[in-house]
Amino acid sequence: MSTHEWPLWEVFIRSKAGLNHKHVGSLRAADAEMAVENARDVYTRRSEGISIWVVESKDIYASDPTEADALFEPADSKIYRHPTFYDVPDGISHM
């Protein structure tokens, strides 16, 4: 990173109480406070959000998509974790 380039931040917005934060984009800012303020200005211009998270991109560690088979294979071998073995009671419509 050049000495004149601000760090990259990932921005997550919660649109309503009770909902999850969703990734909405990235921006550059000098620090976390500036990142929140800039995220508010860029991603919530119409008061769409009630909460903003910013995470410096360098702090995010992600799996390699080319290794997805090996990473997720253990879940496939535990078929009892799949909901196909369970009956949903009548009256439960939101599952």
N, C-alpha and C positions, 0 to 999 in steps of 0.2 A: 504494500500500500504506500502510495506517495505521501510525503509529509503534509501535503496540501489537500488531501482527500479525506472527507469525513467518513466515519464508519457507516456501513449499510445496516439498516434496522428492518426487521420484519414486523408488520403491523397486523394486529388481530382486533376485531371489533365485536362487541356483544350488542346486538340490535335491540333486544328486549330482556327484561328480567326473566330468569329461568332458562334462557337459551344459552347455547355454547358460544364461545368466541369463535369467529371465523377469520381465516387469513384473508386479508383484502389487498395486500400489496407490500411494497418495500419503499423505503426512502432513505436518504442520507441525512444525518444530523450529527452535531458535535457531541451531544450527550443524551441520556435518556429523557431528561426533562424537555429538551428541544424536540426530540423525536415524538413525544406525546403531543406536544403543541402542534407540530407540523402535521402529524397524523390526523389530529382533530380538524385542522384547516383543509387538508386534502381529501380525507375519506369520510367526513361527517358534515359536509356543508349544509345538508338539509335536516340536521338533527336526527340522523338515522341511528345513532348509537347511544348507549348509556354507559359503556365502559370501553376503555382502550388499553390493550397490552402492547408493549413494544419489546422485542428481543433482539439483541445484537446478533446479526447473522452468523458471526464467527462462533457463537455459543451454541448453535444448533448442530447436533450430530444426527445424521440420517443413515438409514440402511442403504445398501447398494441395490437398485432395482434388478440388476443382472443376477443377484443372489437370492431373489425372492423365493424360488422353489425350496432351497435349503433352509431359509429362514422360517418359512411358514409350514413346512412339511410336518413338524411335530403336532400341529393343530389338526391336521388331516387324519392322523393316526388315533385320535381320541374322539371317535364318532359319538360317544355319549354326550359330548358338549354341543352337538348340533341339535336344534330344537325339533327335529323330525320325530323324535321318540316321545314327545310329550303332547298330550291332548290339551288344547286350550279350552277352558270352561266356557259355556254359553254366557253371554253377557259381557265378555271381555273383548272389546272391539279395538283397543288402541295398541295391541302388541304387533 
